[in-house]
Each structure stands twice: as C-alpha cells, then as structure tokens.
C-alpha cells in the first residue's frame, strides 16, 4: 500500500512519518498545505518555506498545496492535494485535535483511503520521551502560552526543555506536547533524514504575548556534524 504523509516539518508529523516507516509502510509522498492565514484551524504555518529542504533529506516527493487558510474552505485544498496523487492511505501526526482528526478521516474514507495515526491519543509525556529517545532534533518556532516568553523561541526541544515544560504543566496546565497550541516546532534532524540542518540565521519576533522564530537560513549538516 502506498501512503502520503501529511507533513508540516514539525515534530508530530515527522514522528508519525518515522513510526510509519519503522513499520515498513511505503511512504510515497509528503503533502504540505501552505495556509496564507496565520490562524488556520487545520494547518501549521511557521517556517513552511523550509519544508522542501526537509523533504529532500527524507528523499520523499513533496506535494505542496497553497490554501486560503479559511476555516472549512481550507479543507478543499487538502482534498485537491490528496486527489493529485495515487495512494491507498494517509499518515497523520494528529494527537488530540478532534477537529482535525474528524475532517481527515472523513476525506480519507470518502476516497477509500486508510488512515494511520500512530500518535492519536498518545500520552503527552510518552510522545515527548519517544521523540527524544528516537534522536529527533527540534526547535521551538512559535510560543503562545502562560509561562512562555521570548527566550523560548529557537530553543532546542531536549530533556531540559521537557523538564521546564513539566513545571509549567504543574503550575499552569501547559500541555508538554503543545497540543493546546502552546508551541510549534521545526525538526532539524531525525533518524530518517539523510542529512540534518543547522540554523545559520534566525529571527525571534515577540509581541508581548506570543511570538515566532523565523528561520532565515538553514545550513546542511553531514552525519559527522560538519557544516558547509
């Protein structure tokens, strides 16, 4: 069976993709929907311009579909992307959003496609531990939650980060996996990347309540860690 992975470049879509490949699933395409609005209900936006570089490292063809980002209307753009490829199933990194999962399942089932969602309902602590144990290297590219400030932008998602988030979870109820919209991520390296990346230039933007980390330039890293 041939699958297309819904791909944002962040931790959840990358982890779902990796778990699918670990099961021997044939991932023939990555599908990325690029919303023009910042408040899309369905799709991640920060640093999507760099997804083609990730796709190249993954050695998987990328289908990039632009979208208005308008609620419900943006679903048509995902449908167009699904209809443009010959597949038997869809891989999604959905964890807890019933809104997203219901719509993905409906679109897939209308087309007779299987849905593989390995992260669905996963305990947030287990998800983060799996991410780190499998060797993913990620950074924060958006932050919007009580307890998070501009110092979190561009920060590595590692054990120290996880410990700090668990404290914020205890104090404010912050979801450690970011499922409440607390933060978004970008993956610099993963077990299935042929090469990793470094941020050679990035700009944090903070408005007092929330912010983004814009990656201006990525460097390519060989497996030995040399940059060029």
N, CA and C atoms as a LAMMPS dump frame, in Angstrom:
ITEM: TIMESTEP
0
ITEM: NUMBER OF ATOMS
684
ITEM: BOX BOUNDS ff ff ff
-5.0000000000000000e+02 5.0000000000000000e+02
-5.0000000000000000e+02 5.0000000000000000e+02
-5.0000000000000000e+02 5.0000000000000000e+02
ITEM: ATOMS id mol type element x y z
1 1 1 N 0.837 -1.202 0
2 1 2 C 0 0 0
3 1 3 C 0.87 1.25 0
4 2 1 N 0.459 2.217 -0.774
5 2 2 C 1.196 3.471 -0.884
6 2 3 C 0.506 4.54 -0.042
7 3 1 N 1.316 5.223 0.783
8 3 2 C 0.773 6.231 1.689
9 3 3 C 1.338 7.611 1.368
10 4 1 N 0.543 8.632 1.696
11 4 2 C 1.016 10.014 1.703
12 4 3 C 0.974 10.498 3.144
13 5 1 N 2.049 11.11 3.59
14 5 2 C 2.116 11.642 4.949
15 5 3 C 1.79 13.125 4.934
16 6 1 N 0.828 13.53 5.751
17 6 2 C 0.545 14.954 5.919
18 6 3 C 1.7 15.541 6.713
19 7 1 N 2.37 16.541 6.149
20 7 2 C 3.684 16.944 6.657
21 7 3 C 3.78 18.446 6.858
22 8 1 N 4.166 18.851 8.069
23 8 2 C 4.312 20.271 8.387
24 8 3 C 5.761 20.678 8.645
25 9 1 N 6.643 19.696 8.788
26 9 2 C 8.026 19.979 9.161
27 9 3 C 8.243 19.992 10.656
28 10 1 N 7.159 19.887 11.437
29 10 2 C 7.252 19.886 12.891
30 10 3 C 7.4 18.496 13.475
31 11 1 N 7.457 18.432 14.799
32 11 2 C 7.772 17.185 15.488
33 11 3 C 6.733 16.093 15.282
34 12 1 N 5.438 16.435 15.321
35 12 2 C 4.411 15.397 15.274
36 12 3 C 4.321 14.739 13.904
37 13 1 N 4.345 15.534 12.841
38 13 2 C 4.272 14.926 11.511
39 13 3 C 5.531 14.118 11.212
40 14 1 N 6.677 14.586 11.715
41 14 2 C 7.913 13.839 11.491
42 14 3 C 7.941 12.543 12.291
43 15 1 N 7.462 12.583 13.52
44 15 2 C 7.446 11.368 14.331
45 15 3 C 6.476 10.345 13.746
46 16 1 N 5.294 10.804 13.312
47 16 2 C 4.328 9.894 12.7
48 16 3 C 4.905 9.248 11.444
49 17 1 N 5.596 10.042 10.625
50 17 2 C 6.236 9.525 9.42
51 17 3 C 7.267 8.461 9.768
52 18 1 N 8.105 8.745 10.752
53 18 2 C 9.144 7.8 11.159
54 18 3 C 8.531 6.497 11.68
55 19 1 N 7.497 6.587 12.483
56 19 2 C 6.853 5.379 13.023
57 19 3 C 6.216 4.554 11.911
58 20 1 N 5.693 5.231 10.888
59 20 2 C 5.135 4.517 9.741
60 20 3 C 6.242 3.763 8.992
61 21 1 N 7.361 4.43 8.764
62 21 2 C 8.464 3.794 8.061
63 21 3 C 9.065 2.646 8.872
64 22 1 N 9.072 2.796 10.19
65 22 2 C 9.559 1.723 11.054
66 22 3 C 8.7 0.469 10.937
67 23 1 N 7.43 0.643 10.609
68 23 2 C 6.524 -0.481 10.404
69 23 3 C 6.613 -1.04 8.991
70 24 1 N 7.491 -0.454 8.182
71 24 2 C 7.675 -0.934 6.817
72 24 3 C 6.671 -0.4 5.825
73 25 1 N 5.954 0.655 6.181
74 25 2 C 4.955 1.23 5.287
75 25 3 C 5.626 2.014 4.168
76 26 1 N 5.057 1.946 2.975
77 26 2 C 5.584 2.639 1.804
78 26 3 C 5.049 4.068 1.783
79 27 1 N 5.889 5.018 2.196
80 27 2 C 5.501 6.427 2.182
81 27 3 C 5.982 7.022 0.868
82 28 1 N 5.038 7.206 -0.053
83 28 2 C 5.374 7.616 -1.41
84 28 3 C 5.387 9.123 -1.602
85 29 1 N 4.661 9.847 -0.725
86 29 2 C 4.561 11.305 -0.863
87 29 3 C 4.476 11.968 0.506
88 30 1 N 4.93 13.212 0.53
89 30 2 C 4.639 14.126 1.623
90 30 3 C 3.668 15.164 1.078
91 31 1 N 2.642 15.488 1.858
92 31 2 C 1.692 16.521 1.455
93 31 3 C 1.745 17.658 2.464
94 32 1 N 2.056 18.846 1.985
95 32 2 C 2.112 20.04 2.823
96 32 3 C 1.128 21.066 2.294
97 33 1 N 0.231 21.511 3.148
98 33 2 C -0.709 22.574 2.784
99 33 3 C -0.202 23.867 3.411
100 34 1 N -0.01 24.885 2.572
101 34 2 C 0.571 26.161 2.998
102 34 3 C -0.551 27.187 3.136
103 35 1 N -1.013 27.467 4.37
104 35 2 C -2.09 28.449 4.545
105 35 3 C -1.579 29.877 4.457
106 36 1 N -2.347 30.731 3.795
107 36 2 C -1.964 32.137 3.71
108 36 3 C -2.292 32.89 4.998
109 37 1 N -3.221 32.375 5.789
110 37 2 C -3.588 32.998 7.053
111 37 3 C -2.763 32.4 8.195
112 38 1 N -2.531 33.21 9.225
113 38 2 C -1.78 32.733 10.386
114 38 3 C -2.656 31.94 11.355
115 39 1 N -3.981 32.059 11.215
116 39 2 C -4.881 31.442 12.187
117 39 3 C -5.632 30.239 11.616
118 40 1 N -4.968 29.489 10.74
119 40 2 C -5.577 28.287 10.181
120 40 3 C -5.95 27.302 11.286
121 41 1 N -7.145 26.708 11.167
122 41 2 C -7.592 25.709 12.132
123 41 3 C -6.958 24.339 11.874
124 42 1 N -6.548 24.121 10.64
125 42 2 C -6.082 22.788 10.249
126 42 3 C -4.575 22.655 10.12
127 43 1 N -3.911 23.749 9.687
128 43 2 C -2.549 23.588 9.231
129 43 3 C -1.554 24.488 9.959
130 44 1 N -0.407 23.904 10.235
131 44 2 C 0.744 24.578 10.822
132 44 3 C 1.331 25.526 9.763
133 45 1 N 1.816 26.713 10.174
134 45 2 C 2.383 27.642 9.195
135 45 3 C 3.852 27.998 9.405
136 46 1 N 4.357 28.152 10.652
137 46 2 C 5.721 28.672 10.819
138 46 3 C 6.78 27.888 10.045
139 47 1 N 7.556 28.605 9.241
140 47 2 C 8.731 28.075 8.545
141 47 3 C 8.425 26.973 7.528
142 48 1 N 7.22 26.985 6.97
143 48 2 C 6.879 26.008 5.941
144 48 3 C 7.728 26.181 4.683
145 49 1 N 8.311 27.367 4.51
146 49 2 C 9.159 27.59 3.332
147 49 3 C 10.358 26.641 3.294
148 50 1 N 10.721 26.085 4.446
149 50 2 C 11.89 25.209 4.503
150 50 3 C 11.532 23.729 4.396
151 51 1 N 10.244 23.417 4.29
152 51 2 C 9.825 22.022 4.171
153 51 3 C 10.439 21.327 2.945
154 52 1 N 10.585 22.002 1.785
155 52 2 C 11.219 21.313 0.654
156 52 3 C 12.625 20.796 0.965
157 53 1 N 13.373 21.481 1.813
158 53 2 C 14.704 21.004 2.183
159 53 3 C 14.6 19.75 3.045
160 54 1 N 13.617 19.727 3.943
161 54 2 C 13.397 18.52 4.747
162 54 3 C 12.99 17.353 3.859
163 55 1 N 12.104 17.613 2.907
164 55 2 C 11.641 16.558 2.008
165 55 3 C 12.803 15.979 1.195
166 56 1 N 13.713 16.861 0.794
167 56 2 C 14.884 16.392 0.043
168 56 3 C 15.748 15.482 0.899
169 57 1 N 15.929 15.841 2.167
170 57 2 C 16.702 15 3.072
171 57 3 C 16.007 13.665 3.33
172 58 1 N 14.68 13.687 3.359
173 58 2 C 13.901 12.46 3.543
174 58 3 C 13.834 11.626 2.272
175 59 1 N 14.166 12.241 1.136
176 59 2 C 14.114 11.565 -0.166
177 59 3 C 12.705 11.067 -0.485
178 60 1 N 11.715 11.922 -0.199
179 60 2 C 10.318 11.614 -0.491
180 60 3 C 9.744 12.776 -1.292
181 61 1 N 9.079 12.51 -2.415
182 61 2 C 8.484 13.593 -3.206
183 61 3 C 7.487 14.41 -2.392
184 62 1 N 7.537 15.727 -2.589
185 62 2 C 6.678 16.645 -1.837
186 62 3 C 5.588 17.216 -2.741
187 63 1 N 4.355 17.171 -2.24
188 63 2 C 3.232 17.834 -2.885
189 63 3 C 2.893 19.055 -2.038
190 64 1 N 3.067 20.244 -2.593
191 64 2 C 2.842 21.485 -1.858
192 64 3 C 1.594 22.173 -2.408
193 65 1 N 0.612 22.376 -1.538
194 65 2 C -0.657 22.973 -1.944
195 65 3 C -0.888 24.257 -1.156
196 66 1 N -1.06 25.368 -1.853
197 66 2 C -1.377 26.618 -1.172
198 66 3 C -2.846 26.64 -0.778
199 67 1 N -3.142 27.377 0.302
200 67 2 C -4.509 27.417 0.808
201 67 3 C -4.842 28.817 1.308
202 68 1 N -6.116 29.174 1.225
203 68 2 C -6.57 30.441 1.795
204 68 3 C -6.408 30.432 3.304
205 69 1 N -6.475 29.26 3.908
206 69 2 C -6.398 29.16 5.362
207 69 3 C -7.71 29.473 6.042
208 70 1 N -8.781 29.671 5.266
209 70 2 C -10.074 29.979 5.858
210 70 3 C -10.719 28.711 6.419
211 71 1 N -11.333 28.834 7.584
212 71 2 C -11.944 27.69 8.244
213 71 3 C -12.916 26.984 7.313
214 72 1 N -12.798 25.655 7.26
215 72 2 C -13.594 24.765 6.431
216 72 3 C -13.221 24.862 4.954
217 73 1 N -13.105 26.078 4.392
218 73 2 C -12.748 26.198 2.983
219 73 3 C -11.372 25.605 2.701
220 74 1 N -10.479 25.675 3.706
221 74 2 C -9.125 25.156 3.517
222 74 3 C -9.113 23.648 3.333
223 75 1 N -10.187 22.98 3.71
224 75 2 C -10.263 21.531 3.545
225 75 3 C -10.266 21.154 2.069
226 76 1 N -10.851 21.999 1.234
227 76 2 C -10.87 21.743 -0.206
228 76 3 C -9.459 21.671 -0.767
229 77 1 N -8.561 22.476 -0.221
230 77 2 C -7.178 22.476 -0.697
231 77 3 C -6.478 21.166 -0.35
232 78 1 N -6.763 20.633 0.837
233 78 2 C -6.202 19.333 1.195
234 78 3 C -6.796 18.237 0.309
235 79 1 N -8.077 18.33 0.031
236 79 2 C -8.713 17.359 -0.863
237 79 3 C -8.069 17.385 -2.245
238 80 1 N -7.768 18.586 -2.736
239 80 2 C -7.105 18.705 -4.039
240 80 3 C -5.748 18.024 -4.028
241 81 1 N -5.016 18.192 -2.939
242 81 2 C -3.697 17.562 -2.829
243 81 3 C -3.823 16.038 -2.794
244 82 1 N -4.782 15.536 -2.036
245 82 2 C -4.993 14.086 -1.957
246 82 3 C -5.381 13.511 -3.315
247 83 1 N -6.192 14.264 -4.046
248 83 2 C -6.658 13.778 -5.351
249 83 3 C -5.58 13.833 -6.426
250 84 1 N -4.474 14.531 -6.14
251 84 2 C -3.42 14.682 -7.145
252 84 3 C -2.426 13.527 -7.156
253 85 1 N -2.537 12.608 -6.189
254 85 2 C -1.58 11.502 -6.088
255 85 3 C -2.324 10.168 -6.017
256 86 1 N -1.65 9.13 -6.451
257 86 2 C -2.219 7.783 -6.397
258 86 3 C -1.723 7.098 -5.121
259 87 1 N -2.609 7 -4.15
260 87 2 C -2.251 6.441 -2.845
261 87 3 C -3.374 5.545 -2.332
262 88 1 N -3.039 4.767 -1.308
263 88 2 C -4.012 3.891 -0.656
264 88 3 C -4.307 4.333 0.769
265 89 1 N -3.5 5.266 1.277
266 89 2 C -3.702 5.674 2.658
267 89 3 C -3.02 6.99 2.987
268 90 1 N -3.367 7.522 4.152
269 90 2 C -2.859 8.806 4.633
270 90 3 C -2.266 8.609 6.025
271 91 1 N -1.125 9.256 6.26
272 91 2 C -0.489 9.241 7.582
273 91 3 C -0.644 10.627 8.184
274 92 1 N -1.112 10.685 9.4
275 92 2 C -1.281 11.972 10.066
276 92 3 C -0.62 11.967 11.438
277 93 1 N -0.1 13.134 11.825
278 93 2 C 0.516 13.285 13.138
279 93 3 C -0.441 13.851 14.165
280 94 1 N -1.756 13.771 13.899
281 94 2 C -2.745 14.28 14.855
282 94 3 C -2.591 13.56 16.194
283 95 1 N -2.686 14.331 17.267
284 95 2 C -2.523 13.786 18.62
285 95 3 C -3.819 13.867 19.419
286 96 1 N -4.434 15.046 19.439
287 96 2 C -5.609 15.22 20.292
288 96 3 C -6.695 16.102 19.703
289 97 1 N -6.454 16.686 18.523
290 97 2 C -7.436 17.596 17.937
291 97 3 C -8.539 16.816 17.233
292 98 1 N -9.694 16.739 17.858
293 98 2 C -10.827 16.053 17.259
294 98 3 C -11.266 16.766 15.984
295 99 1 N -11.138 18.1 15.983
296 99 2 C -11.495 18.886 14.796
297 99 3 C -10.685 18.403 13.589
298 100 1 N -9.363 18.289 13.75
299 100 2 C -8.52 17.873 12.648
300 100 3 C -8.756 16.413 12.275
301 101 1 N -8.824 15.562 13.285
302 101 2 C -8.934 14.129 13.029
303 101 3 C -10.245 13.785 12.317
304 102 1 N -11.348 14.369 12.742
305 102 2 C -12.642 14.087 12.113
306 102 3 C -12.619 14.43 10.637
307 103 1 N -12.018 15.559 10.296
308 103 2 C -12.011 16.004 8.911
309 103 3 C -11.066 15.188 8.05
310 104 1 N -9.928 14.822 8.592
311 104 2 C -9.002 13.97 7.842
312 104 3 C -9.631 12.598 7.595
313 105 1 N -10.249 12.029 8.614
314 105 2 C -10.881 10.719 8.452
315 105 3 C -12.017 10.774 7.431
316 106 1 N -12.811 11.828 7.47
317 106 2 C -13.913 11.941 6.514
318 106 3 C -13.387 11.994 5.086
319 107 1 N -12.389 12.859 4.845
320 107 2 C -11.835 12.967 3.499
321 107 3 C -11.237 11.647 3.033
322 108 1 N -10.527 10.972 3.933
323 108 2 C -9.898 9.699 3.573
324 108 3 C -10.941 8.634 3.269
325 109 1 N -11.931 8.528 4.118
326 109 2 C -12.93 7.482 3.926
327 109 3 C -13.767 7.724 2.676
328 110 1 N -14.033 8.972 2.331
329 110 2 C -14.751 9.278 1.089
330 110 3 C -13.975 8.809 -0.135
331 111 1 N -12.652 8.693 -0.003
332 111 2 C -11.803 8.279 -1.112
333 111 3 C -11.342 6.835 -0.971
334 112 1 N -11.838 6.154 0.043
335 112 2 C -11.456 4.76 0.256
336 112 3 C -10.03 4.595 0.738
337 113 1 N -9.517 5.606 1.435
338 113 2 C -8.136 5.585 1.91
339 113 3 C -8.048 5.15 3.358
340 114 1 N -7.02 4.388 3.666
341 114 2 C -6.711 4.03 5.046
342 114 3 C -6.128 5.258 5.757
343 115 1 N -6.327 5.327 7.067
344 115 2 C -5.745 6.403 7.875
345 115 3 C -4.863 5.783 8.953
346 116 1 N -3.594 6.192 8.982
347 116 2 C -2.654 5.725 10.004
348 116 3 C -2.282 6.916 10.877
349 117 1 N -2.672 6.859 12.145
350 117 2 C -2.438 7.961 13.091
351 117 3 C -1.773 7.418 14.345
352 118 1 N -0.462 7.164 14.285
353 118 2 C 0.216 6.496 15.4
354 118 3 C 0.299 7.308 16.684
355 119 1 N 0.093 8.628 16.604
356 119 2 C 0.204 9.477 17.797
357 119 3 C -1.154 9.755 18.438
358 120 1 N -2.234 9.336 17.791
359 120 2 C -3.56 9.696 18.251
360 120 3 C -3.824 9.146 19.657
361 121 1 N -4.188 10.039 20.579
362 121 2 C -4.488 9.65 21.952
363 121 3 C -3.269 9.314 22.793
364 122 1 N -2.08 9.557 22.26
365 122 2 C -0.846 9.229 22.974
366 122 3 C -0.663 10.159 24.162
367 123 1 N -0.203 9.625 25.275
368 123 2 C 0.083 10.439 26.442
369 123 3 C 1.175 11.456 26.086
370 124 1 N 0.987 12.736 26.425
371 124 2 C 1.977 13.755 26.05
372 124 3 C 3.384 13.451 26.541
373 125 1 N 3.518 12.951 27.766
374 125 2 C 4.844 12.603 28.275
375 125 3 C 5.473 11.497 27.43
376 126 1 N 4.674 10.497 27.058
377 126 2 C 5.19 9.394 26.24
378 126 3 C 5.612 9.894 24.865
379 127 1 N 4.842 10.806 24.306
380 127 2 C 5.18 11.352 22.989
381 127 3 C 6.525 12.064 23.043
382 128 1 N 6.712 12.905 24.045
383 128 2 C 7.958 13.652 24.143
384 128 3 C 9.148 12.734 24.417
385 129 1 N 8.947 11.748 25.265
386 129 2 C 10.028 10.793 25.54
387 129 3 C 10.4 10.004 24.284
388 130 1 N 9.396 9.591 23.514
389 130 2 C 9.662 8.868 22.265
390 130 3 C 10.449 9.736 21.312
391 131 1 N 10.065 10.98 21.202
392 131 2 C 10.742 11.925 20.306
393 131 3 C 12.225 12.009 20.644
394 132 1 N 12.529 12.15 21.918
395 132 2 C 13.917 12.31 22.335
396 132 3 C 14.687 10.993 22.278
397 133 1 N 14.04 9.897 22.644
398 133 2 C 14.709 8.593 22.6
399 133 3 C 15.055 8.172 21.176
400 134 1 N 14.23 8.59 20.216
401 134 2 C 14.47 8.222 18.822
402 134 3 C 15.502 9.136 18.15
403 135 1 N 15.938 10.178 18.847
404 135 2 C 17.011 11.021 18.332
405 135 3 C 16.583 12.194 17.476
406 136 1 N 15.34 12.647 17.615
407 136 2 C 14.894 13.818 16.868
408 136 3 C 15.517 15.087 17.458
409 137 1 N 15.921 15.989 16.58
410 137 2 C 16.415 17.293 16.996
411 137 3 C 15.432 18.349 16.501
412 138 1 N 14.812 19.057 17.433
413 138 2 C 13.763 20.017 17.095
414 138 3 C 14.007 21.321 17.841
415 139 1 N 13.437 22.389 17.285
416 139 2 C 13.466 23.679 17.974
417 139 3 C 12.066 24.268 18.008
418 140 1 N 11.848 25.19 18.928
419 140 2 C 10.567 25.885 19.048
420 140 3 C 10.523 27.035 18.043
421 141 1 N 9.45 27.078 17.231
422 141 2 C 9.337 28.157 16.247
423 141 3 C 8.086 29.015 16.473
424 142 1 N 7.303 28.685 17.478
425 142 2 C 6.182 29.531 17.875
426 142 3 C 5.863 29.24 19.33
427 143 1 N 5.565 30.273 20.102
428 143 2 C 5.226 30.106 21.511
429 143 3 C 4.054 31.014 21.847
430 144 1 N 3.072 30.453 22.556
431 144 2 C 1.886 31.236 22.912
432 144 3 C 1.179 30.571 24.09
433 145 1 N 1.744 30.737 25.274
434 145 2 C 1.124 30.144 26.461
435 145 3 C 1.65 30.83 27.71
436 146 1 N 0.858 30.759 28.764
437 146 2 C 1.273 31.303 30.043
438 146 3 C 2.55 30.615 30.501
439 147 1 N 3.559 31.411 30.842
440 147 2 C 4.833 30.859 31.283
441 147 3 C 5.885 30.825 30.2
442 148 1 N 5.465 30.971 28.934
443 148 2 C 6.412 31.003 27.824
444 148 3 C 6.672 32.453 27.43
445 149 1 N 7.92 32.773 27.18
446 149 2 C 8.273 34.129 26.752
447 149 3 C 9.231 34.052 25.577
448 150 1 N 9.808 35.185 25.207
449 150 2 C 10.654 35.231 24.015
450 150 3 C 11.894 34.351 24.114
451 151 1 N 12.317 33.998 25.338
452 151 2 C 13.507 33.157 25.482
453 151 3 C 13.262 31.722 25.014
454 152 1 N 12.008 31.346 24.838
455 152 2 C 11.684 30.001 24.367
456 152 3 C 11.803 29.885 22.854
457 153 1 N 11.782 30.989 22.157
458 153 2 C 11.832 30.952 20.697
459 153 3 C 13.219 30.522 20.213
460 154 1 N 13.243 29.507 19.362
461 154 2 C 14.506 28.964 18.875
462 154 3 C 15.134 27.956 19.812
463 155 1 N 14.49 27.689 20.927
464 155 2 C 15.062 26.783 21.93
465 155 3 C 14.992 25.324 21.472
466 156 1 N 16.014 24.539 21.794
467 156 2 C 16.029 23.116 21.468
468 156 3 C 15.043 22.352 22.348
469 157 1 N 14.372 21.402 21.735
470 157 2 C 13.45 20.534 22.476
471 157 3 C 14.255 19.342 22.968
472 158 1 N 14.708 19.439 24.214
473 158 2 C 15.556 18.408 24.799
474 158 3 C 15.084 18.122 26.215
475 159 1 N 15.88 17.379 26.976
476 159 2 C 15.465 16.972 28.324
477 159 3 C 15.263 18.173 29.244
478 160 1 N 16.119 19.177 29.114
479 160 2 C 15.965 20.377 29.94
480 160 3 C 14.664 21.094 29.589
481 161 1 N 14.402 21.21 28.31
482 161 2 C 13.159 21.816 27.833
483 161 3 C 11.953 21.052 28.378
484 162 1 N 11.999 19.735 28.293
485 162 2 C 10.912 18.888 28.761
486 162 3 C 10.675 19.083 30.258
487 163 1 N 11.767 19.156 31.017
488 163 2 C 11.633 19.378 32.459
489 163 3 C 10.992 20.719 32.781
490 164 1 N 11.378 21.758 32.04
491 164 2 C 10.79 23.081 32.256
492 164 3 C 9.306 23.087 31.892
493 165 1 N 8.956 22.379 30.82
494 165 2 C 7.55 22.302 30.423
495 165 3 C 6.716 21.55 31.458
496 166 1 N 7.284 20.528 32.043
497 166 2 C 6.546 19.775 33.066
498 166 3 C 6.249 20.648 34.278
499 167 1 N 7.153 21.569 34.59
500 167 2 C 6.907 22.507 35.673
501 167 3 C 5.782 23.473 35.296
502 168 1 N 5.775 23.92 34.045
503 168 2 C 4.691 24.792 33.59
504 168 3 C 3.365 24.035 33.532
505 169 1 N 3.442 22.756 33.24
506 169 2 C 2.229 21.941 33.272
507 169 3 C 1.669 21.881 34.68
508 170 1 N 2.556 21.725 35.656
509 170 2 C 2.129 21.652 37.061
510 170 3 C 1.534 22.983 37.514
511 171 1 N 2.143 24.083 37.08
512 171 2 C 1.699 25.398 37.547
513 171 3 C 0.503 25.948 36.777
514 172 1 N 0.511 25.75 35.437
515 172 2 C -0.496 26.412 34.612
516 172 3 C -1.317 25.469 33.736
517 173 1 N -0.967 24.189 33.747
518 173 2 C -1.695 23.251 32.896
519 173 3 C -1.224 23.21 31.455
520 174 1 N -0.026 23.713 31.194
521 174 2 C 0.523 23.697 29.84
522 174 3 C 0.716 22.253 29.377
523 175 1 N 0.224 21.945 28.183
524 175 2 C 0.409 20.611 27.613
525 175 3 C 1.85 20.474 27.128
526 176 1 N 2.577 19.478 27.625
527 176 2 C 4.005 19.375 27.321
528 176 3 C 4.266 19.071 25.847
529 177 1 N 3.269 18.503 25.158
530 177 2 C 3.431 18.215 23.74
531 177 3 C 2.93 19.36 22.86
532 178 1 N 2.443 20.432 23.489
533 178 2 C 1.982 21.594 22.735
534 178 3 C 0.617 21.426 22.115
535 179 1 N -0.165 20.473 22.622
536 179 2 C -1.462 20.184 21.998
537 179 3 C -2.529 21.218 22.314
538 180 1 N -2.23 22.158 23.178
539 180 2 C -3.157 23.256 23.421
540 180 3 C -2.778 24.49 22.624
541 181 1 N -1.86 24.323 21.653
542 181 2 C -1.377 25.449 20.862
543 181 3 C -0.288 26.232 21.569
544 182 1 N 0.278 25.636 22.628
545 182 2 C 1.289 26.347 23.413
546 182 3 C 2.557 26.653 22.616
547 183 1 N 2.952 25.728 21.761
548 183 2 C 4.148 25.969 20.944
549 183 3 C 4.091 25.123 19.678
550 184 1 N 4.869 25.559 18.675
551 184 2 C 5.05 24.814 17.431
552 184 3 C 6.538 24.542 17.269
553 185 1 N 6.858 23.544 16.46
554 185 2 C 8.25 23.108 16.355
555 185 3 C 8.69 22.954 14.905
556 186 1 N 10.004 22.852 14.742
557 186 2 C 10.611 22.57 13.446
558 186 3 C 11.706 21.536 13.674
559 187 1 N 11.745 20.507 12.835
560 187 2 C 12.702 19.41 13.005
561 187 3 C 13.96 19.679 12.182
562 188 1 N 15.089 19.673 12.857
563 188 2 C 16.381 19.877 12.203
564 188 3 C 17.051 18.571 11.819
565 189 1 N 16.738 17.506 12.544
566 189 2 C 17.32 16.205 12.223
567 189 3 C 16.41 15.122 12.786
568 190 1 N 16.443 13.972 12.127
569 190 2 C 15.607 12.847 12.525
570 190 3 C 16.27 11.557 12.048
571 191 1 N 15.869 10.413 12.584
572 191 2 C 16.514 9.152 12.186
573 191 3 C 16.403 8.851 10.699
574 192 1 N 15.356 9.347 10.042
575 192 2 C 15.155 9.071 8.616
576 192 3 C 15.638 10.19 7.698
577 193 1 N 16.259 11.225 8.266
578 193 2 C 16.887 12.266 7.44
579 193 3 C 18.227 11.741 6.913
580 194 1 N 18.506 12.006 5.641
581 194 2 C 19.814 11.637 5.107
582 194 3 C 20.889 12.607 5.579
583 195 1 N 20.495 13.822 5.865
584 195 2 C 21.384 14.816 6.478
585 195 3 C 20.537 15.733 7.341
586 196 1 N 21.186 16.317 8.337
587 196 2 C 20.488 17.238 9.221
588 196 3 C 20.746 18.682 8.828
589 197 1 N 20.205 19.589 9.645
590 197 2 C 20.3 21.01 9.353
591 197 3 C 20.728 21.792 10.591
592 198 1 N 21.285 22.947 10.351
593 198 2 C 21.585 23.894 11.415
594 198 3 C 20.939 25.229 11.049
595 199 1 N 20.538 25.979 12.051
596 199 2 C 20.006 27.316 11.792
597 199 3 C 21.18 28.281 11.723
598 200 1 N 21.458 28.771 10.537
599 200 2 C 22.564 29.714 10.367
600 200 3 C 22.117 31.147 10.646
601 201 1 N 20.831 31.4 10.449
602 201 2 C 20.302 32.722 10.755
603 201 3 C 18.825 32.593 11.104
604 202 1 N 18.452 33.137 12.259
605 202 2 C 17.063 33.102 12.684
606 202 3 C 16.704 34.37 13.426
607 203 1 N 15.424 34.755 13.353
608 203 2 C 14.978 35.998 13.969
609 203 3 C 13.779 35.726 14.876
610 204 1 N 13.914 35.998 16.195
611 204 2 C 12.758 35.874 17.079
612 204 3 C 11.881 37.121 17.003
613 205 1 N 10.586 36.924 16.922
614 205 2 C 9.627 38.031 16.865
615 205 3 C 8.63 37.846 17.995
616 206 1 N 8.563 38.821 18.898
617 206 2 C 7.729 38.696 20.095
618 206 3 C 6.848 39.934 20.244
619 207 1 N 5.544 39.725 20.46
620 207 2 C 4.637 40.875 20.568
621 207 3 C 4.204 41.163 21.999
622 208 1 N 4.794 40.464 22.958
623 208 2 C 4.449 40.651 24.362
624 208 3 C 3.63 39.515 24.923
625 209 1 N 2.9 38.813 24.058
626 209 2 C 2.083 37.679 24.482
627 209 3 C 2.452 36.385 23.772
628 210 1 N 2.859 36.514 22.53
629 210 2 C 3.2 35.337 21.731
630 210 3 C 4.282 35.719 20.742
631 211 1 N 4.865 34.724 20.119
632 211 2 C 5.908 35.046 19.155
633 211 3 C 6.253 33.89 18.254
634 212 1 N 7.041 34.202 17.23
635 212 2 C 7.52 33.196 16.294
636 212 3 C 9.03 33.322 16.144
637 213 1 N 9.622 32.246 15.692
638 213 2 C 11.047 32.235 15.389
639 213 3 C 11.177 31.958 13.895
640 214 1 N 11.525 32.986 13.127
641 214 2 C 11.633 32.859 11.679
642 214 3 C 13.029 32.382 11.305
643 215 1 N 13.08 31.239 10.683
644 215 2 C 14.358 30.721 10.196
645 215 3 C 14.655 31.384 8.856
646 216 1 N 15.697 32.173 8.826
647 216 2 C 16.063 32.897 7.617
648 216 3 C 16.931 32.024 6.708
649 217 1 N 17.852 31.288 7.322
650 217 2 C 18.761 30.466 6.519
651 217 3 C 19.102 29.181 7.26
652 218 1 N 18.951 28.064 6.545
653 218 2 C 19.35 26.764 7.079
654 218 3 C 20.674 26.338 6.477
655 219 1 N 21.528 25.753 7.312
656 219 2 C 22.744 25.13 6.818
657 219 3 C 22.554 23.632 6.793
658 220 1 N 23.271 22.951 5.915
659 220 2 C 23.185 21.497 5.794
660 220 3 C 24.317 20.873 6.588
661 221 1 N 23.982 19.842 7.341
662 221 2 C 24.955 19.184 8.214
663 221 3 C 25.152 17.744 7.76
664 222 1 N 26.378 17.322 7.617
665 222 2 C 26.653 15.931 7.279
666 222 3 C 26.431 15.079 8.514
667 223 1 N 26.359 13.749 8.354
668 223 2 C 26.173 12.892 9.53
669 223 3 C 27.244 13.066 10.603
670 224 1 N 28.438 13.506 10.227
671 224 2 C 29.51 13.701 11.205
672 224 3 C 29.436 15.069 11.887
673 225 1 N 28.468 15.871 11.495
674 225 2 C 28.288 17.159 12.159
675 225 3 C 28.993 18.318 11.495
676 226 1 N 29.655 18.063 10.354
677 226 2 C 30.331 19.145 9.652
678 226 3 C 29.304 20.012 8.935
679 227 1 N 29.457 21.308 9.002
680 227 2 C 28.542 22.213 8.295
681 227 3 C 29.247 22.83 7.103
682 228 1 N 28.458 23.155 6.081
683 228 2 C 29.047 23.78 4.897
684 228 3 C 27.986 24.557 4.153
